Amino acid sequence: KIFALIRVPETAALSGREGALERFRSDVLLSEAFDPLRKLKGGSEETFDRAFLSVVEPVAGDLLKPRIGLSEEDWRRVTEETTVIIHCAASIVFTAPIADAVSINVWGTLRVFHLAQCCRALKAMVHVSTCYVNAHTPGGKENPLEEKLVELPFDPYEFLLEVAGEGEKQRKRAVRKEDDLRGWPNSYTLSKALTEVLLSHALQGTFSSEQALRAAGGDVSCLPMPPQQGSTFPLLILRPSIVGCCTKLPMAGWVDTVSAAGALFLTASLGVVKVVRGDQDLVGDLVPCDLVANAIVAGPWWLMKERPLRPSQPLRIVQVGTSHDNPLQWRLCVEILLPFFRLNPSERLVRRPSFVLTKSWAVHALLQTAHNVVPHKAMQLAALLTQSRFFQKRARGMRRIRKVSSAVEAVFSHFVTREWFFQTNQLKAMSMSMQEEDRRRFPLDPCAVSWAEYLETFAFGLGRFVLKEEAPRIVPEEVEAGLFLQSNLLNHPQLKYSGTSFPTSMWALFNAPMRYTVTSQADMVHRVLQKKEIRDLIEKSATATAAKAEAEAHGPSSTQDKRLAKMGGKEKERRQRESVEEIRRRLNGDTRKFLGQMAAQFSMPTLRGFGFFLMQVCNRVFERVTVDPRQIEKFRKVQSDIKTYGPVLLLPSHRSYLDFLLVSLIAFAYDCKIPLIAAGEEFAKIGLINYVLRASGAFFIRRKLHEDDSDLYPVILREYFKEITKSHGVIEFFLEGTRSRTGLLLEPKKGLLAMALDLLFSGEVPDVQLVPISISYERILEDQSFPRELLGEKKVKESFLRILRARSALSTNYGKVNLVFGDPISVRAYADQMRGQGRSGPVPRTSALPAMASDRMEGQEKDIGSFARPTEESLRALEAGKEGREAPHSSSSSPEWKGEQRALMPPIAPSPSSSVCATKGTSSSSSASSSASPSTSASGEAHQMSQSDPRGSSTHSHSLSFLPEFDSEDFRRQVVDSVAWETVCRLGEGMVFHVVHLVACALLMHRGGVALDLLAGVCRWLHAEVVSRG
């Protein structure tokens, strides 16, 4: 039996037990919170109410009245039958006068405590307080607030007498003076702190009844009885932090009151509150409501279990918060909630949602004036001049907006300008004392909360349960796929600049993300020129060229230099007369020219401006660019300590020109090191593009050697690449070598990868980290040109004019983009694993997958074309709720898959010269046509230089000394091949299917036309096939 104390309003038609029952039925039983339970139990509404009321009995009462307003009969039954009391009633109006807050939160609680002392069979009492009883004291990360009684800087009984003497005066005005609050942010937290201290006095027998009786106006039921007169019981003070919506029970997003963070989020979603003074880098303590409910339910059981062990400690304090173990920064709230509110605008929208947290008084005042004061005054002036009802109505509306905005900010600004960390040791002890089954049913782990998912659920709940709107449905497949754990790059939190926050995109102009030293282009060129390999090759080439010229002077030679043969007469004659010193100077000049054409040159002003431009472009053409901040954090960890982890190679999949721009933009936005990017030389010939890309970190290399090149270029490329890899530490290039026209993953080109791994093999770096980045577009910018190229048309040469003509794409919606940063691959650990498994000998580079990669794909060589069309039987089975995997396979035309739970990922398309290479669930088809992109992996041509071109291989193979464990050339080649294919495999695993892809595939299966219901069935079948394969 559960007694529920219900206050019956004085204006209610019914009173007493009937009035309590009526209010309980209307406010509780008919609530949507019980809909899942109602559906679970089944039956009619009357049956459910009858079953519910057989367990819960409403009783009429009032905390403000003596003996909490219980009738004689109810008082007798409650005191005789009650074994546990849970007191969670309180006034949560933060701006309430102190007298009102004390009347409900202090005296009402003491009346409940008096009732508890009168209960003969009472075993435990739970009082729900708040973590912010300590809001008057600092509690940083290094000094978190402990679970102990708050210390008041004043005498509580004198304070009660003061409030009682000024009660009427206090009720006539709101709290405005800091002296009234004694250092607390509001009357709610002050009254809760006062209540905790008085309850402890009551348990210890030190309660001053005489002073309290005068303050209570003679109400004896407010006074605790001496311990020897009343029953003794343990008391648990439960302190939740800022309570948000529910995560699972009774349903995801459930919230029925607007207070604290909910009020701020709701008014921001409607466009009412646009700016609040605060620091988005601070931690806010938000806790799900169902986690608090679980602690309330488990609390009495824990008290009764612990009491025999600690009989001398009747008071226990448990803090329920997340700041200590799972901190949430306010910046993440802005990042997650703002795009949700914009993509799903409320029907009651007042203004377009936008929200800024700023520490600067000046910026805060400026934005308040721009958003609220100026529009209000403008409407007032327009109404005065025109006497129009329209402007008069708008002026009144703006006045209400200003009032609500100021009220919300006044309540919440204290909590976003400061931060507290609350220890939760007692909560962990409570959880550990529970059995495994109970821990699953009543989870108490704050670390289990995924903030990105929770915040979107909170936004959903505010619209669905508070505003009573048809909020967007949270798709279970998206939750399972972890998409709600990702953040939208297009609404990245506004970054700081001298304490000032700027709206989205403006941070790119003012934030300085590169807090590291960047080697200048001149210094880098000087370092490369001082390389022994370069100087030796120049000397060797100068001597050989002089000797050859001397031989040519005595007569034609069959070994005549082709470059010399193509020169004009005067130039040819001048070259033949050159001395060794002149040739050396000329080769030094060629080296400087090559390095000048190749080397990157960071420019922070250009980088910021380009970042601003890219944000504007992405906001126009994409709905959402999603990344997982936790994956970014893994990349940030390895790139922040290159001396320990070694250089980092970012290896994105290659689908579009935007690939490398998005990766760099993410690094810029998340304050990571901006990578240096390998780009095709043809983009260095476009003036403005050359400057912008070079200033943003691009270095330009040739796809293949020119006939007039000297022997220097391959060596210069290798030495420059190795130098920037060691000094800068973060390099980006495309392992596939070119953009994929078909969406298939291409065979890896290993030239630049081999150069980077030589640093590890020779012991120049401790390790090399490979970060695969899978980029999935709903629609790519090149969707018009790729089909034409696949049909045989020649690729149009890139030019500045062509780029200008592409501005029409800015008016096109290209949907969503997903970037999945894979776990960094330690090449040293990978090689150690290969060595430990006894793998040795050469590995074919193109004929088959390397052993390490192929082990993961045995039996997965089915071609994408072997997907059968769904039959009517399979579609009917799917509609009937059968397994999506079983239905298609029941058809005789469906393929027989060898493995179980196979992931459907884009297959790998080999080069024209290579044989077919299988990957997960598919095999490759014809090769995509080759073309350079801004960051076209010059790994392709670098591979050719180091493998095929004799001029680039001779020096390379003899100039390095390798570590003993990498002394075998076959083993080094095997490591390069195997880790390259491993990276390609991980790129495929990270690919994301969008619904658009499934619909397009279904349409291509019915090129002659298809009915809408059949199309929907085919899409559902495809969806089931994709999900069943992982």
ZADREN-111166 format. One record per residue (C-alpha): residue in three letters; x, y, z. Coordinates in steps of 0.2 Angstrom, whole numbers, plus 5000, padded with zeros to 4 digits. Layout:
N
ALAXYZ...
//
This chain:
1030
LYS500050005000ILE500650174995PHE499950335003ALA500050484992LEU499850655000ILE498750764988ARG498450944991VAL496650994987PRO496451164980GLU495251274990THR494251314974ALA493951124970ALA492251064969LEU492650914980SER493550914997GLY494350785008ARG494650615002GLU493550634987GLY494450794981ALA496150704983LEU495550564973GLU494850674959ARG496450774958PHE497550614959ARG496450544944SER496550694933ASP498350744937VAL499250574939LEU498250434932LEU497750524916SER499550574913GLU500550514898ALA501850444909PHE500750294913ASP500350254895PRO501650124893LEU501050044909ARG499250054904LYS499649974887LEU500649834896LYS499249794908GLY497949804894GLY496049804898SER494949964899GLU495450124908GLU494250084922THR495149924925PHE496850004925ASP496250144937ARG495450014949ALA497049904949PHE498150064952LEU497050124966SER497149964974VAL499049994977VAL499050184979GLU497850274991PRO497750464989VAL497450555005ALA497050745007GLY498350845015ASP499351015015LEU501151045021LEU500651225026LYS499351165039PRO499651085056ARG499850895056ILE500050925037GLY498250945035LEU497750755038SER496050715045GLU496050615062GLU495650455053ASP497050475040TRP498250525053ARG497950365063ARG498050255048VAL499650335041THR500550335058GLU500050145061GLU500450075044THR501850175036THR503550105036VAL504450215023ILE504250405020ILE504850485004HIS504650675005CYS504950764988ALA503650904989ALA504351074988SER504251254981ILE505351254966VAL505051434962PHE506751514962THR506151694963ALA504951654977PRO505051774993ILE506051705007ALA504551695018ASP503551585006ALA505051475002VAL505351445021SER503551415024ILE503451265012ASN505251195011VAL505751215029TRP504151215040GLY503351095028THR504750975029LEU504850985048ARG502950945049VAL503350785039PHE504850745050HIS503650765065LEU502450645056ALA503850515054GLN504250525073CYS502450475076CYS502450325064ARG502650175075ALA503350055062LEU504450175052LYS506050105045ALA506750245035MET506450425028VAL507050505012HIS507150695010VAL507450754993SER508550914993THR509750984980CYS511650974977TYR511551164976VAL511351184995ASN513251214993ALA513051344979HIS513751484991THR515451394991PRO516651354977GLY516851174972GLY518051154957LYS518651004949GLU520150994960ASN519151024976PRO517450934973LEU516050964985GLU515950814997GLU514350725003LYS514250805020LEU513150925029VAL513151105023GLU513851235035LEU512851395038PRO513751555040PHE512251615051ASP511151555065PRO509751465058TYR508451505072GLU508851685072PHE508551685053LEU506851595055LEU506351725068GLU506951865056VAL505951795042ALA504451765053GLY504451955058GLU504652015041GLY503451885033GLU502152005026LYS503452125020GLN504351985011ARG502851925003LYS502552094995ARG504152094986ALA505351974976VAL507051944983ARG508252074976LYS509652104989GLU511151984991ASP510952015010ASP509251935010LEU510051775002ARG511551765013GLY512651714998TRP511451584990PRO510851614972ASN509051604976SER507751574990TYR507551384984THR509351334988LEU509451435004SER507851365011LYS508451185006ALA510151215015LEU509251285030THR508151125030GLU509551005030VAL510351085045LEU508751085055LEU508450905051SER510150855057HIS509850955073ALA508150855075LEU509050685073GLN510450735086GLY509250805099THR509950985098PHE508451065090SER508051235098SER506151205100GLU505851375110GLN506551485096ALA505751375082LEU504051385091ARG504051575091ALA504551575073ALA503251445068GLY501851545076GLY501451415090ASP501251275078VAL501851125088SER501751005073CYS503251095066LEU504351045081PRO505250885081MET505050775096PRO506550735107PRO507350575101GLN506750485117GLN504950515114GLY504750485095SER505250335085THR507050325079PHE507450295061PRO508850325048LEU508650485037LEU509350495020ILE509550665012LEU509550644993ARG510350784983PRO510050784965SER510850914954ILE509850994939VAL508550874935GLY508150844916CYS507050734906CYS506950544908THR508150434897LYS507050274896LEU505650264909PRO504250294908MET504750344891ALA506250434882GLY506150624884TRP504750624897VAL504650794906ASP503050874913THR503751034921VAL504751174915SER506151234928ALA507951254929ALA508851194913GLY507151144905ALA506551324906LEU508151394897PHE508051254884LEU506251284880THR506351474879ALA507851454868SER506951334856LEU505551464854GLY506751604850VAL506351704866VAL508051694875LYS509451724863VAL510851774874VAL511351734892ARG512951794901GLY513951634905ASP515451534901GLN515151384889ASP516751304894LEU516151274911VAL515351114917GLY513451104921ASP512750964931LEU511250894923VAL510550724928PRO509150624921CYS507550614930ASP507350424930LEU509150404938VAL508550514952ALA506950414954ASN507950254954ALA509050324969ILE507450374978VAL506750204976ALA508350114981GLY508750244995PRO507650165009TRP508149995005TRP510050045006LEU509650135023MET508849985031LYS510349875025GLU511649995031ARG510850035048PRO511449885057LEU513249925051ARG513250105056PRO511950125070SER512850285076GLN512550375059PRO510750395057LEU510950535044ARG511650485027ILE511850615012VAL511950554994GLN512250674980VAL511550624963GLY512550714949THR513550694934SER514950834935HIS516250724944ASP516150564934ASN515350624917PRO515450804915LEU514450904903GLN515051074896TRP513751204892ARG514551214874LEU513951044870CYS512151094875VAL512251234862GLU513051124849ILE511750984850LEU510151084854LEU510251234843PRO510251124827PHE508851014833PHE507751174837ARG508151244819LEU507851084810ASN506251044820PRO505451224823SER504051234836GLU502251274830ARG502351414844LEU503951484837VAL504151664841ARG505851704833ARG507151594824PRO508151504837SER509851574840PHE510851564857VAL512451634863LEU513351614879THR514651754882LYS515751804897SER515851984891TRP514752114898ALA514952224883VAL514452084870HIS513052034881ALA512352204882LEU512652234863LEU511652074859GLN510252104871THR510052274864ALA510052204846HIS508852064849ASN507652134862VAL507852324866VAL507952394848PRO506452284841HIS505452334856LYS505752514854ALA505552504835MET503852424837GLN503352554851LEU503852694839ALA502852614824ALA501352594835LEU501452774841LEU501652844824THR500352734814GLN499152694828SER499052524820ARG498352374830PHE499652264821PHE501152364828GLN500252384845LYS500152194846ARG501952174841ALA502552294854ARG501552204868GLY502352044862MET504052114862ARG503852184879ARG503352004885ILE504851934876ARG505952054885LYS505152014902VAL505251824900SER507051834893SER507651944908ALA506751824920VAL507551664913GLU509251744913ALA509051804931VAL508651634937PHE509951534927SER511451654924HIS512151604941PHE512351424936VAL513251464919THR514451584926ARG515051464939GLU515351274940TRP515351144954PHE515850964955PHE514950854966GLN515650694973THR514550544971ASN515450414982GLN513850364992LEU512850344976LYS514150224970ALA514150134986MET512250114985SER512450044967MET513749924972SER512749854987MET511349804975GLN511249634966GLU511649624947GLU509749614943ASP509349764953ARG510749864945ARG509949824928ARG508249874934PHE508750024944PRO510350094935LEU511250224946ASP512850254935PRO513050434929CYS514350374917ALA513050284907VAL512250444901SER512750484883TRP512550674882ALA512350704864GLU510950574863TYR510250634880LEU510150814874GLU509250774858THR508050674869PHE507750814880ALA507350934866PHE506150804859GLY505350784876LEU505050974878GLY504150984861ARG503150824864PHE502650824882VAL502751014887LEU502251104871LYS501050954867GLU501650954849GLU502050814837ALA503850814839PRO504950724827ARG505050534831ILE506750474837VAL507150334824PRO507750174833GLU508950134819GLU509850304821VAL510050274840GLU510750094837ALA511950164824GLY512550294836LEU512050444825PHE511350534841LEU513050524848GLN513750634835SER513750824834ASN513350934819LEU514951024813LEU513851164805ASN513251214823HIS514951194832PRO514951284848GLN515551464847LEU517351474851LYS518151594862TYR519151754858SER519651864872GLY518151814882THR516951854868SER515751734859PHE515251754841PRO513751674831THR514051524821SER515451544807MET516051704815TRP517251604826ALA518251554811LEU518851734809PHE519251774827ASN519751604835ALA521651554835PRO521551364834MET523451344830ARG524251364847TYR525851284841THR527351344831VAL527351314812THR528951294803SER529051434789GLN529251384771ALA530951464770ASP531551364785MET530851204779VAL531651234762HIS533351264771ARG533151104781VAL532851004765LEU534351084756GLN535451034770LYS535050844769LYS536550744765GLU535550644752ILE535150804742ARG536950864743ASP537650694738LEU536450684724ILE536850854717GLU538650824718LYS538450654709SER537350724696ALA538450874693THR539950764690ALA538950644679THR538250784669ALA539950864666ALA540650694661LYS539250664649ALA539450834641GLU541250814639ALA540950644630GLU539650724619ALA540850854614HIS541950724607GLY540550644597PRO538750584597SER538350454610SER536950334611THR536650384629GLN536350564625ASP535150644638LYS533450664631ARG533150824640LEU534750894631ALA534150834614LYS532550934615MET533451094619GLY533751234606GLY535451254599LYS536151394610GLU535451324626LYS536151154621GLU537851224618ARG537851324634ARG537351174644GLN538751074635ARG540051204640GLU539551214659SER540851174672VAL540451064687GLU540251214698GLU539051294686ILE538051134685ARG538051124704ARG537351294705ARG536051254692LEU535451104701ASN535451194718GLY534251324709ASP533251184702THR533051114720ARG532451274727LYS531251294712PHE530551124715LEU530351154734GLY529651324731GLN528251244720MET528051104732ALA528051174750ALA526551234760GLN526551394769PHE525351424783SER524551594785MET523351614800PRO522351764792THR522051664776LEU521651504786ARG520351594797GLY519651674781PHE519551514772GLY518751434787PHE517451564788PHE517051544769LEU516951354771MET515751364785GLN514651474775VAL514751354760CYS514351204771ASN512951294779ARG512151324762VAL512451154754PHE512251034768GLU510950994780ARG512050914793VAL513950874794THR514050744808VAL515550694818ASP515850604834PRO516750714847ARG517350554856GLN518250494840ILE518950664838GLU519650654855LYS520650494851PHE521450584836ARG521750734847LYS522650624860VAL523950554848GLN524250714839SER524550804855ASP526050704859ILE527050664843LYS528650624853THR527750474861TYR526450414848GLY527450464832PRO526750564817VAL524950544813LEU524350514795LEU522550554791LEU521850444778PRO520150494772SER519050394759HIS519050494743ARG517350534735SER517350724732TYR518350884731LEU517650924748ASP518450784757PHE520050864762LEU519251024766LEU517950944778VAL519350854787SER520351014789LEU518851114794ILE518450984808ALA520250994814PHE520051184814ALA518451184823TYR518951054837ASP520651144840CYS521651004833LYS523251024823ILE522951074805PRO523650944794LEU524750964779ILE523850894764ALA524650814748ALA523850904733GLY523950874714GLU525150994705GLU523851054693PHE522951154707ALA524551244710LYS524351324692ILE522751414697GLY523351574705LEU522151614719ILE521751434722ASN523651394724TYR523851534737VAL522351484747LEU522651304747ARG524551324751ALA524151444765SER522851314772GLY524251184773ALA524251104755PHE525951054747PHE525851014729ILE526650864720ARG526650794703ARG525650644698LYS527050584687LEU528750644682HIS529050764667GLU530250714654ASP531250874657ASP531350834676SER533050804683ASP533450654694LEU533250774709TYR531350774710PRO530950604717VAL532250624731ILE531750804735LEU529950744736ARG530450604748GLU531550714759TYR530250854760PHE528850734764LYS529950644778GLU530450814785ILE528650884787THR528050714793LYS529350724807SER529250914811HIS527350944809GLY526750774814VAL525050774805ILE524950734787GLU523350704776PHE523350614760PHE522150494751LEU522650314751GLU521550274736GLY522450404725THR520950484716ARG519150514718SER518050354716ARG516750384703THR515750234707GLY515750244726LEU516750094727LEU518350094737LEU519950094726GLU521449994728PRO522750084740LYS524250174732LYS525650154745GLY526950274739LEU526750414752LEU526350284765ALA527950194762MET528950354763ALA528150384780LEU528450214787ASP530250224782LEU530450344796LEU529850204808PHE530850074800SER532450174801GLY532050224819GLU531850414816VAL530150414824PRO529550294838ASP527950254829VAL526750304815GLN524850324818LEU523650294804VAL521850374806PRO520650304793ILE519250434790SER517650374781ILE516650504773SER514950464767TYR513850594757GLU512050584754ARG512450674737ILE514150724731LEU514450894722GLU515150804707ASP513550704704GLN513350784687SER515150754680PHE515450584687PRO514150494676ARG514850574660GLU516550524664LEU516050344668LEU515250344650GLY516850394642GLU516850584642LYS518550664645LYS518750744662VAL518650934660LYS520251014666GLU520151114682SER520251304681PHE519751454690LEU518351494678ARG517651314680ILE517651344699LEU516751504697ARG515451424686ALA515151294700ARG514451434711SER512751374706ALA512951224717LEU512751344732SER510851344729THR510751154729ASN510351044744TYR511650904745GLY510950824761LYS511950754775VAL513750704777ASN514450584790LEU516250584795VAL516850434805PHE518550444812GLY519250264815ASP520350214830PRO522150254826ILE523150114820SER524850094828VAL526050034814ARG527349974826ALA526049874836TYR525349804820ALA527049754814ASP527449674831GLN525749574829MET526249514811ARG527949464818GLY527249374832GLN526049274821GLY527549214811ARG527049304794SER528549324783GLY528949324764PRO528349444751VAL526549484749PRO525749514732ARG525349704731THR523849684719SER523349504716ALA522549474733LEU522249544750PRO523749544762ALA523649404775MET523149514790ALA521749594780SER521149444771ASP520949344787ARG519449464792MET518549434776GLU518649244773GLY517049184763GLN516449364759GLU516849364741LYS515049384734ASP514849514722ILE513649664724GLY512749604709SER512249444717PHE510949534727ALA509249464721ARG507749564718PRO506549544733THR505149434728GLU503249454733GLU503549314746SER504949404754LEU504049574755ARG502549494762ALA503649404775LEU504449574779GLU502749654782ALA502249514793GLY503749554804LYS504849404800GLU506749424800GLY507249534786ARG508749414783GLU507649264782ALA506349324770PRO507449354754HIS508449194757SER506849094756SER506749134738SER507549014725SER508249164716SER509149234731PRO511049204734GLU511649084747TRP512749184759LYS514249094766GLY514549194782GLU513349264795GLN513049444800ARG514049514786ALA514249704784LEU513749774767MET515149894763PRO515649974747PRO516749854738ILE518549894732ALA518749934713PRO520549894708SER521649984696PRO521549934678SER523149834679SER522749744695SER521649594698VAL520049584707CYS520249604726ALA518849554737THR518249644753LYS516849634765GLY515249554758THR515749614740SER517049604727SER517749734715SER517149784698SER517849884685SER519050024689ALA518450204691SER519250324679SER520850414686SER520850604690ALA521650724701SER520750814715PRO521450964725SER522150834737THR522350694725SER523350574733ALA524950604726SER525250444735GLY524850374718GLU526250454709ALA527450444723HIS527150254723GLN527650254704MET529150354708SER529750244722GLN529250084714SER529350104695ASP530450244691PRO532350194692ARG532850374696GLY531850374712SER532250204718SER534150184717THR534550314730HIS533050264741SER533550084743HIS535350114749SER535350274759LEU534350214774SER534950104789PHE533550004796LEU533149944814PRO533549764817GLU531749714818PHE531449794801ASP533049734792SER532049624780GLU531549704764ASP530149574762PHE529449604779ARG529449794777ARG528549784760GLN527349664769VAL527049784783VAL526649924771ASP525449814760SER524549744775VAL524349904784ALA523749984769TRP522349854766GLU521949854784THR521650044783VAL520550024767CYS519549884776ARG519250004791LEU518750144778GLY517350024772GLU516749984789GLY516550164793MET515450204778VAL513650254782PHE512150214772HIS510850354769VAL509050324765VAL509350414749HIS510550274744LEU509250144747VAL507950234737ALA509050264723CYS509550074723ALA507750024723LEU507350134708LEU508850064698MET508149894701HIS506449944692ARG507050054678GLY505450034669GLY504450114683VAL503750054700ALA502250074710LEU502450174726ASP501950034738LEU503149914729LEU504550044730ALA504250064749GLY504249874751VAL505849854741CYS506649994752ARG506149904768TRP506849744761LEU508549834757HIS508549914774ALA508349744782GLU509749674771VAL510949814776VAL510549804795SER510749614795ARG512449624788GLY513049744802
//
